[in-house]
Protein backbone atom coordinates (compact mmCIF):
# COMPACT_ATOMS: atom_id res chain seq x y z
CA UNK A 1 0.00 0.00 0.00
CA UNK A 2 2.81 2.49 -0.70
CA UNK A 3 0.47 4.84 -2.62
CA UNK A 4 -2.22 4.99 0.09
CA UNK A 5 -3.28 8.60 0.82
CA UNK A 6 -6.15 8.10 3.29
CA UNK A 7 -6.62 5.45 5.98
CA UNK A 8 -9.70 4.85 8.18
CA UNK A 9 -10.12 2.24 10.90
CA UNK A 10 -13.13 1.70 13.18
CA UNK A 11 -12.74 -0.56 16.19
CA UNK A 12 -9.96 -2.47 14.47
CA UNK A 13 -6.59 -3.76 15.66
CA UNK A 14 -7.75 -3.95 19.29
CA UNK A 15 -5.40 -6.04 21.40
CA UNK A 16 -4.49 -6.71 24.98
CA UNK A 17 -2.19 -4.15 26.54
CA UNK A 18 1.41 -5.42 26.55
CA UNK A 19 4.53 -3.81 27.96
CA UNK A 20 6.37 -2.30 24.95
CA UNK A 21 9.63 -3.86 26.19
CA UNK A 22 8.08 -7.32 25.91
CA UNK A 23 6.77 -6.88 22.37
CA UNK A 24 8.82 -8.36 19.53
CA UNK A 25 10.55 -5.65 17.53
CA UNK A 26 9.17 -5.06 14.05
CA UNK A 27 9.96 -2.84 11.12
CA UNK A 28 7.88 0.27 10.57
CA UNK A 29 5.22 0.11 7.88
CA UNK A 30 6.09 2.81 5.35
CA UNK A 31 3.17 4.85 4.01
CA UNK A 32 5.04 7.73 2.37
CA UNK A 33 1.98 9.26 0.66
CA UNK A 34 -0.51 8.95 3.53
CA UNK A 35 -2.05 12.37 4.26
CA UNK A 36 -5.15 11.65 6.33
CA UNK A 37 -5.72 9.00 8.98
CA UNK A 38 -8.90 8.44 11.01
CA UNK A 39 -9.08 6.02 13.95
CA UNK A 40 -12.41 5.58 15.77
CA UNK A 41 -13.79 3.43 18.60
CA UNK A 42 -10.29 2.55 19.77
CA UNK A 43 -8.53 2.33 23.07
CA UNK A 44 -5.74 4.80 23.67
CA UNK A 45 -2.96 2.22 23.77
CA UNK A 46 -4.21 0.56 20.55
CA UNK A 47 -4.11 3.86 18.68
CA UNK A 48 -0.70 4.59 20.18
CA UNK A 49 0.67 1.18 19.14
CA UNK A 50 -0.67 1.64 15.60
CA UNK A 51 0.71 5.14 15.07
CA UNK A 52 4.12 4.17 16.46
CA UNK A 53 4.41 1.37 13.89
CA UNK A 54 3.70 3.54 10.86
CA UNK A 55 6.15 5.77 9.00
CA UNK A 56 4.01 8.62 7.63
CA UNK A 57 6.21 11.56 6.58
CA UNK A 58 3.39 13.21 4.57
CA UNK A 59 0.66 12.93 7.24
CA UNK A 60 -1.21 16.24 7.54
CA UNK A 61 -4.38 15.26 9.42
CA UNK A 62 -4.98 12.72 12.19
CA UNK A 63 -8.41 12.17 13.78
CA UNK A 64 -8.84 9.81 16.75
CA UNK A 65 -12.06 8.96 18.59
CA UNK A 66 -11.15 7.12 21.78
CA UNK A 67 -13.17 4.80 23.98
CA UNK A 68 -13.12 4.42 27.74
CA UNK A 69 -10.05 6.37 28.78
CA UNK A 70 -7.85 9.38 28.15
CA UNK A 71 -4.89 9.62 25.83
CA UNK A 72 -1.88 9.27 28.11
CA UNK A 73 -0.29 6.81 25.66
CA UNK A 74 -0.72 9.18 22.74
CA UNK A 75 0.06 12.79 23.49
CA UNK A 76 3.77 12.46 24.13
CA UNK A 77 4.38 11.12 20.61
CA UNK A 78 1.83 12.96 18.47
CA UNK A 79 3.47 16.39 18.50
CA UNK A 80 6.70 15.00 17.06
CA UNK A 81 4.71 12.97 14.54
CA UNK A 82 2.74 15.96 13.21
CA UNK A 83 5.20 18.83 13.55
CA UNK A 84 4.68 22.27 15.14
CA UNK A 85 1.21 23.03 16.50
CA UNK A 86 0.22 26.71 16.52
CA UNK A 87 -3.46 26.89 17.56
CA UNK A 88 -5.25 24.71 20.11
CA UNK A 89 -9.03 24.34 20.56
CA UNK A 90 -10.54 22.52 23.55
CA UNK A 91 -14.27 21.73 23.37
CA UNK A 92 -16.13 20.26 26.34
CA UNK A 93 -19.63 18.89 25.77
CA UNK A 94 -20.80 20.61 28.98
CA UNK A 95 -19.44 21.41 32.41
CA UNK A 96 -20.50 18.10 34.00
CA UNK A 97 -19.29 15.90 31.14
CA UNK A 98 -15.92 14.17 31.08
CA UNK A 99 -15.94 14.00 27.27
CA UNK A 100 -13.92 16.54 25.32
CA UNK A 101 -12.55 17.15 21.86
CA UNK A 102 -9.10 18.61 21.36
CA UNK A 103 -8.12 20.09 18.01
CA UNK A 104 -4.66 21.33 17.11
CA UNK A 105 -3.88 23.44 14.05
CA UNK A 106 -0.74 24.28 12.13
CA UNK A 107 -2.25 27.72 11.37
CA UNK A 108 -2.50 30.82 13.53
CA UNK A 109 -6.06 31.75 14.47
CA UNK A 110 -5.60 35.21 13.04
CA UNK A 111 -8.83 37.10 12.51
CA UNK A 112 -9.27 39.99 10.11
CA UNK A 113 -7.56 43.00 11.60
CA UNK A 114 -9.86 45.92 12.29
CA UNK A 115 -13.03 43.86 11.87
CA UNK A 116 -15.10 43.39 15.01
CA UNK A 117 -17.22 40.83 13.15
CA UNK A 118 -14.27 38.44 12.72
CA UNK A 119 -15.34 35.18 14.33
CA UNK A 120 -13.24 32.37 15.79
CA UNK A 121 -16.17 30.04 15.13
CA UNK A 122 -15.96 30.85 11.42
CA UNK A 123 -12.20 30.38 11.51
CA UNK A 124 -12.62 26.87 12.95
CA UNK A 125 -15.19 26.04 10.26
CA UNK A 126 -12.77 26.97 7.48
CA UNK A 127 -9.53 25.47 8.84
CA UNK A 128 -8.85 21.75 9.15
CA UNK A 129 -7.07 20.65 12.32
CA UNK A 130 -3.84 18.74 12.01
CA UNK A 131 -4.85 16.68 15.03
CA UNK A 132 -8.33 15.96 16.40
CA UNK A 133 -8.89 13.69 19.40
CA UNK A 134 -12.23 12.96 21.08
CA UNK A 135 -12.70 10.96 24.25
CA UNK A 136 -13.26 10.90 27.99
CA UNK A 137 -10.79 12.38 30.47
CA UNK A 138 -8.77 14.04 27.69
CA UNK A 139 -8.17 17.22 29.66
CA UNK A 140 -6.09 15.35 32.22
CA UNK A 141 -3.89 13.72 29.60
CA UNK A 142 -3.50 16.74 27.30
CA UNK A 143 -1.12 18.22 29.84
CA UNK A 144 1.41 15.81 28.29
CA UNK A 145 1.06 17.51 24.91
CA UNK A 146 4.18 19.41 23.93
CA UNK A 147 2.60 22.74 23.09
CA UNK A 148 5.17 25.46 23.74
CA UNK A 149 4.61 26.91 20.26
CA UNK A 150 0.85 27.40 20.73
CA UNK A 151 -0.02 31.07 20.19
CA UNK A 152 -3.84 30.83 19.92
CA UNK A 153 -6.04 29.04 22.47
CA UNK A 154 -9.77 28.43 21.94
CA UNK A 155 -11.99 27.21 24.80
CA UNK A 156 -15.47 26.17 23.68
CA UNK A 157 -18.75 25.31 25.45
CA UNK A 158 -17.44 24.86 29.01
CA UNK A 159 -14.24 26.12 30.62
CA UNK A 160 -11.81 23.57 32.10
CA UNK A 161 -11.86 22.92 35.86
CA UNK A 162 -9.40 25.14 37.71
CA UNK A 163 -7.00 22.34 38.67
CA UNK A 164 -6.80 21.09 35.08
CA UNK A 165 -6.53 24.63 33.75
CA UNK A 166 -3.47 25.33 35.89
CA UNK A 167 -1.67 22.33 34.37
CA UNK A 168 -2.71 23.16 30.81
CA UNK A 169 -1.87 26.87 31.04
CA UNK A 170 1.63 26.15 32.30
CA UNK A 171 2.24 24.13 29.12
CA UNK A 172 1.37 26.97 26.75
CA UNK A 173 3.37 30.06 27.84
CA UNK A 174 3.48 31.53 24.31
CA UNK A 175 -0.28 32.09 23.92
CA UNK A 176 -1.04 35.63 22.75
CA UNK A 177 -4.73 35.20 21.81
CA UNK A 178 -7.45 33.57 23.94
CA UNK A 179 -10.94 32.89 22.58
CA UNK A 180 -13.89 31.92 24.81
CA UNK A 181 -16.67 30.50 22.62
CA UNK A 182 -20.27 29.79 23.63
CA UNK A 183 -19.28 29.34 27.26
CA UNK A 184 -20.28 30.77 30.62
CA UNK A 185 -17.13 32.66 31.66
CA UNK A 186 -17.93 32.88 35.37
CA UNK A 187 -14.58 31.22 36.23
CA UNK A 188 -12.58 33.25 33.71
CA UNK A 189 -11.31 35.84 36.25
CA UNK A 190 -9.99 33.04 38.48
CA UNK A 191 -8.35 31.35 35.49
CA UNK A 192 -6.59 34.51 34.32
CA UNK A 193 -5.51 35.32 37.88
CA UNK A 194 -3.77 31.97 38.35
CA UNK A 195 -0.24 32.80 39.46
CA UNK A 196 3.04 31.22 38.41
CA UNK A 197 6.18 31.08 40.48
CA UNK A 198 9.78 31.83 39.66
CA UNK A 199 11.34 28.98 37.72
CA UNK A 200 7.98 27.75 36.46
CA UNK A 201 8.20 26.57 32.85
CA UNK A 202 5.27 28.83 31.92
CA UNK A 203 7.18 31.97 32.88
CA UNK A 204 7.90 33.38 29.43
CA UNK A 205 11.30 34.77 28.59
CA UNK A 206 11.44 38.48 29.30
CA UNK A 207 8.53 38.38 31.76
CA UNK A 208 8.76 38.41 35.53
CA UNK A 209 6.92 35.61 37.34
CA UNK A 210 3.28 36.63 37.62
CA UNK A 211 0.24 35.04 36.00
CA UNK A 212 -0.41 32.24 33.54
CA UNK A 213 -0.35 33.08 29.84
CA UNK A 214 2.17 35.89 30.42
CA UNK A 215 2.17 36.88 26.73
CA UNK A 216 -1.62 37.04 26.42
CA UNK A 217 -2.58 40.26 24.66
CA UNK A 218 -6.02 39.69 23.07
CA UNK A 219 -9.11 38.21 24.75
CA UNK A 220 -12.21 37.45 22.65
CA UNK A 221 -15.53 36.55 24.28
CA UNK A 222 -17.78 35.15 21.56
CA UNK A 223 -21.41 34.13 22.18
CA UNK A 224 -20.53 34.16 25.88
CA UNK A 225 -23.27 33.28 28.36
CA UNK A 226 -22.51 35.93 30.95
CA UNK A 227 -23.78 35.61 34.51
CA UNK A 228 -25.41 38.76 35.95
CA UNK A 229 -22.99 41.62 35.43
CA UNK A 230 -24.11 43.55 38.49
CA UNK A 231 -24.83 42.39 42.06
CA UNK A 232 -28.50 41.90 42.96
CA UNK A 233 -30.37 44.54 44.91
CA UNK A 234 -29.76 44.05 48.69
CA UNK A 235 -33.30 43.12 49.73
CA UNK A 236 -32.59 40.13 51.92
CA UNK A 237 -33.70 41.90 55.11
CA UNK A 238 -30.30 42.17 56.77
CA UNK A 239 -28.32 45.20 57.72
CA UNK A 240 -25.05 45.96 55.97
CA UNK A 241 -23.24 44.82 59.12
CA UNK A 242 -24.88 41.40 59.01
CA UNK A 243 -24.36 40.55 55.36
CA UNK A 244 -21.55 41.21 52.94
CA UNK A 245 -22.70 42.94 49.76
CA UNK A 246 -22.57 40.55 46.78
CA UNK A 247 -20.08 41.20 43.99
CA UNK A 248 -21.20 41.09 40.37
CA UNK A 249 -19.28 39.32 37.61
CA UNK A 250 -18.28 42.65 36.06
CA UNK A 251 -16.47 43.77 39.22
CA UNK A 252 -14.64 40.44 39.41
CA UNK A 253 -13.59 40.60 35.76
CA UNK A 254 -12.43 44.22 36.05
CA UNK A 255 -10.42 43.37 39.16
CA UNK A 256 -8.75 40.47 37.36
CA UNK A 257 -7.84 42.62 34.34
CA UNK A 258 -6.48 45.36 36.60
CA UNK A 259 -4.35 42.87 38.56
CA UNK A 260 -2.80 41.54 35.35
CA UNK A 261 -2.03 45.07 34.19
CA UNK A 262 -0.35 45.92 37.48
CA UNK A 263 1.64 42.69 37.27
CA UNK A 264 3.04 43.50 33.82
CA UNK A 265 0.92 40.96 31.92
CA UNK A 266 -1.83 43.30 30.72
CA UNK A 267 -4.44 42.25 28.18
CA UNK A 268 -4.28 44.96 25.54
CA UNK A 269 -7.42 44.16 23.53
CA UNK A 270 -10.85 42.83 24.56
CA UNK A 271 -13.41 41.79 21.93
CA UNK A 272 -17.04 40.97 22.82
CA UNK A 273 -19.19 39.35 20.11
CA UNK A 274 -22.99 38.71 20.37
CA UNK A 275 -23.12 37.93 24.12
CA UNK A 276 -26.34 37.09 25.95
CA UNK A 277 -26.04 40.25 28.06
CA UNK A 278 -24.13 43.45 27.39
CA UNK A 279 -24.60 47.21 27.49
CA UNK A 280 -22.57 50.23 26.49
CA UNK A 281 -22.20 51.14 30.16
CA UNK A 282 -20.55 47.78 30.80
CA UNK A 283 -18.23 48.27 27.82
CA UNK A 284 -17.28 51.70 29.15
CA UNK A 285 -16.37 50.19 32.52
CA UNK A 286 -14.25 47.49 30.87
CA UNK A 287 -12.51 50.16 28.80
CA UNK A 288 -11.12 51.63 32.00
CA UNK A 289 -8.81 48.61 32.40
CA UNK A 290 -8.54 47.53 28.73
CA UNK A 291 -8.49 50.73 26.64
CA UNK A 292 -8.99 48.81 23.38
CA UNK A 293 -12.37 47.23 24.15
CA UNK A 294 -14.69 46.39 21.25
CA UNK A 295 -18.29 45.21 21.14
CA UNK A 296 -20.28 44.37 18.02
CA UNK A 297 -23.38 46.01 19.54
CA UNK A 298 -25.38 42.76 19.54
CA UNK A 299 -26.79 41.36 22.79
CA UNK A 300 -29.52 39.16 24.24
CA UNK A 301 -32.40 38.36 21.89
CA UNK A 302 -30.66 40.29 19.11
CA UNK A 303 -27.71 37.92 19.38
CA UNK A 304 -30.00 34.89 19.03
CA UNK A 305 -31.75 36.50 16.05
CA UNK A 306 -28.39 37.12 14.39
CA UNK A 307 -27.37 33.49 14.88
CA UNK A 308 -30.72 32.25 13.52
CA UNK A 309 -30.45 34.52 10.47
CA UNK A 310 -26.96 33.20 9.80
CA UNK A 311 -28.20 29.60 10.16
CA UNK A 312 -31.16 30.19 7.81
CA UNK A 313 -28.94 31.92 5.28
CA UNK A 314 -26.45 29.05 5.24
CA UNK A 315 -29.21 26.49 4.63
CA UNK A 316 -30.80 28.59 1.87
CA UNK A 317 -27.45 28.75 0.11
CA UNK A 318 -27.17 24.95 0.31
CA UNK A 319 -30.67 24.33 -1.07
C-alpha positions as CSV (number, residue, x, y, z in Angstrom):
1,X,0.0,0.0,0.0
2,X,2.8,2.5,-0.7
3,X,0.5,4.8,-2.6
4,X,-2.2,5.0,0.1
5,X,-3.3,8.6,0.8
6,X,-6.2,8.1,3.3
7,X,-6.6,5.4,6.0
8,X,-9.7,4.8,8.2
9,X,-10.1,2.2,10.9
10,X,-13.1,1.7,13.2
11,X,-12.7,-0.6,16.2
12,X,-10.0,-2.5,14.5
13,X,-6.6,-3.8,15.7
14,X,-7.7,-3.9,19.3
15,X,-5.4,-6.0,21.4
16,X,-4.5,-6.7,25.0
17,X,-2.2,-4.2,26.5
18,X,1.4,-5.4,26.6
19,X,4.5,-3.8,28.0
20,X,6.4,-2.3,24.9
21,X,9.6,-3.9,26.2
22,X,8.1,-7.3,25.9
23,X,6.8,-6.9,22.4
24,X,8.8,-8.4,19.5
25,X,10.6,-5.7,17.5
26,X,9.2,-5.1,14.1
27,X,10.0,-2.8,11.1
28,X,7.9,0.3,10.6
29,X,5.2,0.1,7.9
30,X,6.1,2.8,5.4
31,X,3.2,4.9,4.0
32,X,5.0,7.7,2.4
33,X,2.0,9.3,0.7
34,X,-0.5,8.9,3.5
35,X,-2.1,12.4,4.3
36,X,-5.2,11.7,6.3
37,X,-5.7,9.0,9.0
38,X,-8.9,8.4,11.0
39,X,-9.1,6.0,13.9
40,X,-12.4,5.6,15.8
41,X,-13.8,3.4,18.6
42,X,-10.3,2.6,19.8
43,X,-8.5,2.3,23.1
44,X,-5.7,4.8,23.7
45,X,-3.0,2.2,23.8
46,X,-4.2,0.6,20.5
47,X,-4.1,3.9,18.7
48,X,-0.7,4.6,20.2
49,X,0.7,1.2,19.1
50,X,-0.7,1.6,15.6
51,X,0.7,5.1,15.1
52,X,4.1,4.2,16.5
53,X,4.4,1.4,13.9
54,X,3.7,3.5,10.9
55,X,6.1,5.8,9.0
56,X,4.0,8.6,7.6
57,X,6.2,11.6,6.6
58,X,3.4,13.2,4.6
59,X,0.7,12.9,7.2
60,X,-1.2,16.2,7.5
61,X,-4.4,15.3,9.4
62,X,-5.0,12.7,12.2
63,X,-8.4,12.2,13.8
64,X,-8.8,9.8,16.7
65,X,-12.1,9.0,18.6
66,X,-11.1,7.1,21.8
67,X,-13.2,4.8,24.0
68,X,-13.1,4.4,27.7
69,X,-10.0,6.4,28.8
70,X,-7.9,9.4,28.1
71,X,-4.9,9.6,25.8
72,X,-1.9,9.3,28.1
73,X,-0.3,6.8,25.7
74,X,-0.7,9.2,22.7
75,X,0.1,12.8,23.5
76,X,3.8,12.5,24.1
77,X,4.4,11.1,20.6
78,X,1.8,13.0,18.5
79,X,3.5,16.4,18.5
80,X,6.7,15.0,17.1
81,X,4.7,13.0,14.5
82,X,2.7,16.0,13.2
83,X,5.2,18.8,13.5
84,X,4.7,22.3,15.1
85,X,1.2,23.0,16.5
86,X,0.2,26.7,16.5
87,X,-3.5,26.9,17.6
88,X,-5.3,24.7,20.1
89,X,-9.0,24.3,20.6
90,X,-10.5,22.5,23.5
91,X,-14.3,21.7,23.4
92,X,-16.1,20.3,26.3
93,X,-19.6,18.9,25.8
94,X,-20.8,20.6,29.0
95,X,-19.4,21.4,32.4
96,X,-20.5,18.1,34.0
97,X,-19.3,15.9,31.1
98,X,-15.9,14.2,31.1
99,X,-15.9,14.0,27.3
100,X,-13.9,16.5,25.3
101,X,-12.5,17.1,21.9
102,X,-9.1,18.6,21.4
103,X,-8.1,20.1,18.0
104,X,-4.7,21.3,17.1
105,X,-3.9,23.4,14.0
106,X,-0.7,24.3,12.1
107,X,-2.2,27.7,11.4
108,X,-2.5,30.8,13.5
109,X,-6.1,31.7,14.5
110,X,-5.6,35.2,13.0
111,X,-8.8,37.1,12.5
112,X,-9.3,40.0,10.1
113,X,-7.6,43.0,11.6
114,X,-9.9,45.9,12.3
115,X,-13.0,43.9,11.9
116,X,-15.1,43.4,15.0
117,X,-17.2,40.8,13.1
118,X,-14.3,38.4,12.7
119,X,-15.3,35.2,14.3
120,X,-13.2,32.4,15.8
121,X,-16.2,30.0,15.1
122,X,-16.0,30.8,11.4
123,X,-12.2,30.4,11.5
124,X,-12.6,26.9,13.0
125,X,-15.2,26.0,10.3
126,X,-12.8,27.0,7.5
127,X,-9.5,25.5,8.8
128,X,-8.9,21.7,9.1
129,X,-7.1,20.7,12.3
130,X,-3.8,18.7,12.0
131,X,-4.9,16.7,15.0
132,X,-8.3,16.0,16.4
133,X,-8.9,13.7,19.4
134,X,-12.2,13.0,21.1
135,X,-12.7,11.0,24.2
136,X,-13.3,10.9,28.0
137,X,-10.8,12.4,30.5
138,X,-8.8,14.0,27.7
139,X,-8.2,17.2,29.7
140,X,-6.1,15.4,32.2
141,X,-3.9,13.7,29.6
142,X,-3.5,16.7,27.3
143,X,-1.1,18.2,29.8
144,X,1.4,15.8,28.3
145,X,1.1,17.5,24.9
146,X,4.2,19.4,23.9
147,X,2.6,22.7,23.1
148,X,5.2,25.5,23.7
149,X,4.6,26.9,20.3
150,X,0.8,27.4,20.7
151,X,0.0,31.1,20.2
152,X,-3.8,30.8,19.9
153,X,-6.0,29.0,22.5
154,X,-9.8,28.4,21.9
155,X,-12.0,27.2,24.8
156,X,-15.5,26.2,23.7
157,X,-18.8,25.3,25.5
158,X,-17.4,24.9,29.0
159,X,-14.2,26.1,30.6
160,X,-11.8,23.6,32.1
161,X,-11.9,22.9,35.9
162,X,-9.4,25.1,37.7
163,X,-7.0,22.3,38.7
164,X,-6.8,21.1,35.1
165,X,-6.5,24.6,33.8
166,X,-3.5,25.3,35.9
167,X,-1.7,22.3,34.4
168,X,-2.7,23.2,30.8
169,X,-1.9,26.9,31.0
170,X,1.6,26.2,32.3
171,X,2.2,24.1,29.1
172,X,1.4,27.0,26.8
173,X,3.4,30.1,27.8
174,X,3.5,31.5,24.3
175,X,-0.3,32.1,23.9
176,X,-1.0,35.6,22.7
177,X,-4.7,35.2,21.8
178,X,-7.4,33.6,23.9
179,X,-10.9,32.9,22.6
180,X,-13.9,31.9,24.8
181,X,-16.7,30.5,22.6
182,X,-20.3,29.8,23.6
183,X,-19.3,29.3,27.3
184,X,-20.3,30.8,30.6
185,X,-17.1,32.7,31.7
186,X,-17.9,32.9,35.4
187,X,-14.6,31.2,36.2
188,X,-12.6,33.3,33.7
189,X,-11.3,35.8,36.3
190,X,-10.0,33.0,38.5
191,X,-8.3,31.3,35.5
192,X,-6.6,34.5,34.3
193,X,-5.5,35.3,37.9
194,X,-3.8,32.0,38.3
195,X,-0.2,32.8,39.5
196,X,3.0,31.2,38.4
197,X,6.2,31.1,40.5
198,X,9.8,31.8,39.7
199,X,11.3,29.0,37.7
200,X,8.0,27.7,36.5
201,X,8.2,26.6,32.8
202,X,5.3,28.8,31.9
203,X,7.2,32.0,32.9
204,X,7.9,33.4,29.4
205,X,11.3,34.8,28.6
206,X,11.4,38.5,29.3
207,X,8.5,38.4,31.8
208,X,8.8,38.4,35.5
209,X,6.9,35.6,37.3
210,X,3.3,36.6,37.6
211,X,0.2,35.0,36.0
212,X,-0.4,32.2,33.5
213,X,-0.4,33.1,29.8
214,X,2.2,35.9,30.4
215,X,2.2,36.9,26.7
216,X,-1.6,37.0,26.4
217,X,-2.6,40.3,24.7
218,X,-6.0,39.7,23.1
219,X,-9.1,38.2,24.7
220,X,-12.2,37.5,22.6
221,X,-15.5,36.5,24.3
222,X,-17.8,35.2,21.6
223,X,-21.4,34.1,22.2
224,X,-20.5,34.2,25.9
225,X,-23.3,33.3,28.4
226,X,-22.5,35.9,30.9
227,X,-23.8,35.6,34.5
228,X,-25.4,38.8,36.0
229,X,-23.0,41.6,35.4
230,X,-24.1,43.5,38.5
231,X,-24.8,42.4,42.1
232,X,-28.5,41.9,43.0
233,X,-30.4,44.5,44.9
234,X,-29.8,44.0,48.7
235,X,-33.3,43.1,49.7
236,X,-32.6,40.1,51.9
237,X,-33.7,41.9,55.1
238,X,-30.3,42.2,56.8
239,X,-28.3,45.2,57.7
240,X,-25.0,46.0,56.0
241,X,-23.2,44.8,59.1
242,X,-24.9,41.4,59.0
243,X,-24.4,40.6,55.4
244,X,-21.6,41.2,52.9
245,X,-22.7,42.9,49.8
246,X,-22.6,40.5,46.8
247,X,-20.1,41.2,44.0
248,X,-21.2,41.1,40.4
249,X,-19.3,39.3,37.6
250,X,-18.3,42.7,36.1
251,X,-16.5,43.8,39.2
252,X,-14.6,40.4,39.4
253,X,-13.6,40.6,35.8
254,X,-12.4,44.2,36.0
255,X,-10.4,43.4,39.2
256,X,-8.7,40.5,37.4
257,X,-7.8,42.6,34.3
258,X,-6.5,45.4,36.6
259,X,-4.4,42.9,38.6
260,X,-2.8,41.5,35.3
261,X,-2.0,45.1,34.2
262,X,-0.4,45.9,37.5
263,X,1.6,42.7,37.3
264,X,3.0,43.5,33.8
265,X,0.9,41.0,31.9
266,X,-1.8,43.3,30.7
267,X,-4.4,42.2,28.2
268,X,-4.3,45.0,25.5
269,X,-7.4,44.2,23.5
270,X,-10.8,42.8,24.6
271,X,-13.4,41.8,21.9
272,X,-17.0,41.0,22.8
273,X,-19.2,39.4,20.1
274,X,-23.0,38.7,20.4
275,X,-23.1,37.9,24.1
276,X,-26.3,37.1,25.9
277,X,-26.0,40.2,28.1
278,X,-24.1,43.4,27.4
279,X,-24.6,47.2,27.5
280,X,-22.6,50.2,26.5
281,X,-22.2,51.1,30.2
282,X,-20.5,47.8,30.8
283,X,-18.2,48.3,27.8
284,X,-17.3,51.7,29.1
285,X,-16.4,50.2,32.5
286,X,-14.2,47.5,30.9
287,X,-12.5,50.2,28.8
288,X,-11.1,51.6,32.0
289,X,-8.8,48.6,32.4
290,X,-8.5,47.5,28.7
291,X,-8.5,50.7,26.6
292,X,-9.0,48.8,23.4
293,X,-12.4,47.2,24.2
294,X,-14.7,46.4,21.2
295,X,-18.3,45.2,21.1
296,X,-20.3,44.4,18.0
297,X,-23.4,46.0,19.5
298,X,-25.4,42.8,19.5
299,X,-26.8,41.4,22.8
300,X,-29.5,39.2,24.2
301,X,-32.4,38.4,21.9
302,X,-30.7,40.3,19.1
303,X,-27.7,37.9,19.4
304,X,-30.0,34.9,19.0
305,X,-31.8,36.5,16.1
306,X,-28.4,37.1,14.4
307,X,-27.4,33.5,14.9
308,X,-30.7,32.2,13.5
309,X,-30.4,34.5,10.5
310,X,-27.0,33.2,9.8
311,X,-28.2,29.6,10.2
312,X,-31.2,30.2,7.8
313,X,-28.9,31.9,5.3
314,X,-26.5,29.1,5.2
315,X,-29.2,26.5,4.6
316,X,-30.8,28.6,1.9
317,X,-27.4,28.7,0.1
318,X,-27.2,24.9,0.3
319,X,-30.7,24.3,-1.1
